[in-house]
Amino acid sequence: MNKFLIETYGCQMNKADSNGVIQNLVENGFIQVYDDRDADIVILNTCSVRKSAEDRIWGRLGYFKNLKSKKDLLLIIMGCMSQRLGEDLLLSNYGIDLVIGNFFKDRIEEIISNYKKTGQRLFIEEKDINFFNSYPEKDNPKKAFVTISHGCNNFCSYCIVPYLRGREKSRSSKEIIDDINNLCKQGVIQVTLLGQNVNSYGLDNNDINFPKLLKLICKETDIKWIKYLSSHPKDFTDELIEVIYSEDKVCNYLHLAVQSGSNKILKRMNRHYTVEEYINKVSKLKSLIPKLNLTTDIIVGFSGETESDFLDTVNLIKTVEFDDAYMYKYNIRESTLAAKNFNDDVPEEVKLERLQKIIELQNSIKHKKKLTRIGDIFEVIPERYSKKNENEILGLTKEDLVILFEGTQEDFNKILKVKATKVIGGSLFGVIEN
């Protein structure tokens, strides 16, 4: 039983973790397959940030339960859903053999071997986290995710992540530099630094802070592009703004989750900044980098949100003019501070109505801002062929904008110059510059 299939759900950090799990298993003689009919082992690396994410996993578990009735199969659940539900997954009658939380992914091969000998099935107790080495993305080997920290100390009242990922732990800066240099030797030209809150990197271990880490990567590695996820506004400093502006390798892309435009709601969310502070930081950035690609997260219908609070969010969107936004209606998550302290008191129909309003507003802003990009020449890494046109390539710019252009297989695995020529719907189109 050494052929494994892995399915990954949720955040980019889960994708990075899965890459580490794959390498761990392959180095120990396991064989990765991509069709469950060929697999002896199925691993689901799960997400719990929203109930909808867990619902999707339950659906897949139903499928694999049926598959197990037809063949020998070791079914392993790991990640945030495992950390949250633990033994309940083993008692769920879905045929799950092993449950591995967020603190044991680095021991996957050892755990499988131990299970075959002892039958031990549950691994969720928190232990000191070990960071995986990073590997090029399978679908685009010019890119890689590099985890720089694990866990979160913020305890936003709506968020379950700190309870599942544990307290913040930063990886040593030397280890990060060595990791990125190794990726460069493998031909990687872009890294995305990952952490629940990259801005607070180094504060837990007296290592260098995040702006200094960015400068160190620029100086001591040959990587060409540096992106990072995710940033918390409360830790977004003037020092970091200066680095984004001054270091060419640091991409002009920032995801800075605001969540609400109401100070009352931000306080209830335990976000530790005001709308005014957020706008001030964004204004500083935009004054230095007018072409900054700024994206955000927004939640509507949080506990206690009145129509006035919602209109504050609408006004914030109009004021900042985000290039894009991930927008959600609030769904209560058990075990969070909000679930313990606040009622989920905004009616569902009101949540949906408010969500639709900001989606329409943001889409109009997004289209308007895309039009201002026509004529710009971008550096682009091709990602894949378009699903709608076999002669068209979908690429990501250095600013993390999606752009479509005609190209051939020879255009992959290198940085291209692409001139934006038009916007159709929500998509930017261009042509390769010679």
BELUR-V868173 format. One record per pair of residues at least 12 apart in sequence whose ideal C-beta (glycine too) atoms are under 7 Angstrom apart, sorted by sequence separation. I is the first residue (numbers start at 0). J is the second residue. D is the distance in whole Angstrom. If there is no record, write none. Layout:
i-><I,I>
j-><J,J>
d-><D,D>
This chain:
i-><5,76,110,133,197,200,213,258,262,281,331,382,391,392,417,418,43,85,97,151,299,381,382,391,404,417,150,152,260,380,391,392,417,418,5,131,149,150,152,297,379,380,390,402,416,417,5,43,130,150,151,379,415,416,81,97,150,379,402,81,82,96,150,378,385,392,76,81,82,103,148,149,377,378,74,148,235,257,377,3,74,75,128,148,329,20,41,74,75,76,77,79,98,100,147,148,328,73,78,97,98,99,100,102,147,225,230,232,328,379,394,403,56,75,96,98,102,105,146,224,225,226,230,404,98,223,225,229,230,232,377,381,401,402,403,404,406,3,102,105,210,222,224,226,228,295,328,401,402,404,1,17,53,67,77,229,294,297,400,402,404,1,2,3,4,16,147,210,214,293,294,300,301,326,1,3,4,64,210,213,217,293,294,295,296,297,298,299,300,381,2,64,145,197,209,292,294,299,381,4,13,35,41,45,89,164,169,197,217,298,326,39,45,46,47,89,167,169,190,197,198,210,214,326,13,39,40,41,42,43,44,45,46,47,60,145,192,196,197,198,213,268,4,38,39,41,44,45,46,145,169,172,188,189,195,267,380,381,2,3,40,42,45,86,160,168,169,171,172,188,189,190,191,192,193,196,199,267,302,326,379,2,8,9,10,45,47,85,167,188,191,198,213,267,378,379,2,3,4,5,6,7,8,9,169,175,179,183,189,191,198,233,251,264,324,1,2,8,85,183,196,233,253,255,257,258,281,303,378,379,0,3,5,9,143,176,183,233,251,256,258,259,264,302,0,125,128,130,172,176,180,232,251,252,253,254,255,256,257,258,264,278,302,321,376,377,82,179,198,243,251,254,274,278,302,303,304,316,81,259,302,323,376,377,9,153,172,176,179,240,244,321,322,8,130,143,151,176,240,244,264,309,313,316,320,375,133,141,142,145,147,150,151,232,235,243,263,300,312,316,374,132,140,141,147,148,322,373,8,135,141,142,143,144,145,146,147,240,261,313,372,373,8,141,145,232,316,320,373,133,144,148,300,373,135,147,261,300,260,261,299,135,148,260,370,6,147,259,300,369,260,299,260,299,372,366,376,257,299,369,366,297,365,101,101,102,362,13,269,9,0,267,153,83,27,82,23,24,20,23,24,79,19,23,19,20,16,292,292,290,292,48,156,157,19,22,47,48,156,19,155,156,155,16,154,155,18,47,15,15,14,15,11,12,157,157,251,252,250,251,252,250,250,157,162,159,224,226,157,159,159,158,15,157,156,11,156,157,12,156,11,154,189,11,188,142,141,139,138,141,140,50,49>
j-><17,88,122,145,209,212,225,270,274,293,343,394,403,404,429,430,56,98,110,164,312,394,395,404,417,430,164,166,274,394,405,406,431,432,20,146,164,165,167,312,394,395,405,417,431,432,21,59,146,166,167,395,431,432,98,114,167,396,419,99,100,114,168,396,403,410,95,100,101,122,167,168,396,397,94,168,255,277,397,24,95,96,149,169,350,42,63,96,97,98,99,101,120,122,169,170,350,96,101,120,121,122,123,125,170,248,253,255,351,402,417,426,80,99,120,122,126,129,170,248,249,250,254,428,123,248,250,254,255,257,402,406,426,427,428,429,431,29,128,131,236,248,250,252,254,321,354,427,428,430,28,44,80,94,104,256,321,324,427,429,431,29,30,31,32,44,175,238,242,321,322,328,329,354,30,32,33,93,239,242,246,322,323,324,325,326,327,328,329,410,32,94,175,227,239,322,324,329,411,35,44,66,72,76,120,195,200,228,248,329,357,71,77,78,79,121,199,201,222,229,230,242,246,358,46,72,73,74,75,76,77,78,79,80,93,178,225,229,230,231,246,301,38,72,73,75,78,79,80,179,203,206,222,223,229,301,414,415,37,38,75,77,80,121,195,203,204,206,207,223,224,225,226,227,228,231,234,302,337,361,414,38,44,45,46,81,83,121,203,224,227,234,249,303,414,415,39,40,41,42,43,44,45,46,206,212,216,220,226,228,235,270,288,301,361,39,40,46,123,221,234,271,291,293,295,296,319,341,416,417,39,42,44,48,182,215,222,272,290,295,297,298,303,341,40,165,168,170,212,216,220,272,291,292,293,294,295,296,297,298,304,318,342,361,416,417,123,220,239,284,292,295,315,319,343,344,345,357,123,301,344,365,418,419,52,196,215,219,222,283,287,364,365,52,174,187,195,220,284,288,308,353,357,360,364,419,178,186,187,190,192,195,196,277,280,288,308,345,357,361,419,178,186,187,193,194,368,419,55,182,188,189,190,191,192,193,194,287,308,360,419,420,56,189,193,280,364,368,421,182,193,197,349,422,185,197,311,350,311,312,350,187,200,312,422,59,200,312,353,422,314,353,315,354,427,422,432,315,357,427,425,357,425,163,164,165,425,78,336,79,73,341,231,163,108,163,105,107,104,107,108,163,104,108,105,107,104,398,399,398,400,159,267,268,131,134,159,160,268,132,268,269,269,131,269,270,134,163,133,144,144,146,144,146,298,301,397,398,397,398,399,398,399,329,334,332,397,399,332,334,335,335,193,335,335,191,336,337,193,337,193,336,380,228,414,380,380,382,383,412,412,330,330>
d-><6,6,6,5,6,6,6,6,6,7,5,6,5,6,4,6,6,6,7,6,7,5,6,7,5,7,5,6,6,6,6,4,6,5,6,7,6,4,5,6,4,6,5,6,7,7,6,6,6,5,6,7,6,4,5,6,5,5,6,6,4,7,6,7,6,6,5,5,5,4,6,5,4,5,6,6,7,6,7,6,5,6,5,5,7,7,6,5,4,5,4,6,6,6,7,6,4,5,6,6,5,5,4,5,5,5,6,6,6,6,7,6,6,6,7,7,5,5,7,6,5,5,6,7,7,6,6,6,5,7,6,7,7,5,5,5,6,5,6,6,7,7,5,6,6,5,5,7,7,6,6,5,6,5,6,7,6,6,6,5,6,5,5,6,6,6,6,4,6,6,6,5,5,6,6,7,7,5,5,5,5,5,4,5,5,5,5,6,4,5,5,5,7,5,6,5,6,7,5,5,5,6,6,6,6,6,5,7,5,5,6,7,7,7,4,6,6,5,6,7,5,5,7,6,6,7,4,5,5,5,5,4,6,5,4,6,7,7,6,5,6,7,4,7,6,7,5,6,7,6,5,5,7,7,7,7,6,7,6,6,7,6,4,6,6,6,5,6,5,5,4,6,4,4,6,5,5,6,6,7,7,5,7,7,7,6,5,7,5,6,6,4,6,6,5,5,5,4,5,4,5,5,6,3,6,7,6,6,7,6,6,7,5,5,5,6,7,5,5,5,7,4,6,7,5,6,6,7,7,5,4,6,7,7,5,6,6,5,6,6,6,7,7,4,6,5,5,5,6,7,5,5,5,5,5,5,6,4,7,5,6,6,6,7,6,5,6,5,7,7,6,7,6,7,6,7,6,6,6,7,6,6,5,7,6,6,6,5,6,6,4,7,7,6,7,5,4,6,6,6,5,5,7,6,5,5,5,6,7,5,5,6,6,5,5,7,6,4,7,6,7,6,6,6,7,4,5,5,7,7,5,5,5,5,5,5,5,7,4,7,5,7,7,6,7,7,7,7,7,6,6,7,7,7,6,6,4,3,4,6,6,5,5,4,6,7,6,6,6,5,6,4,3,5,6,7,6,7,6,5,6,6,6,6,6,7,7,6,7,7,6,7,6,6,4,4,7,6,6,5,6,4,7,6,7,5,5,4,6,7,6,7,6,6,3,6,6,7,5,7,6,5,5,7,6,6,5,6,7,4,6,5,6,6,7,7,7,5,5,5,4,6,7,7,6,5,6,6,7,6,5,6,6,6,6,7,4,5,5,4,6,6,6,6,7,7,6,6,7,5,7,6,6>
